[in-house]
Amino acid sequence: MWHGGNRLARIAPTDQVHRALIRRRTFWLQQLGFLLVSKHPETEISPVAARASRWLSEEETR
């Protein structure tokens, strides 16, 4: 999904690293939002919602 995060902290100021991590954390939510706004069927939305939920839970433990 997003590569180079381990290098980012070495080459960018702290505030830029913080903003980049915030954007990274919205990735699955953006996909979910697109499906909802585009009125995709629940069969397409449910797996993405579950994946977003798992991903956000994993992010909290980091």
Order of alpha helices (4+ residues) and beta strands (2+ residues): alpha-alpha-alpha-alpha
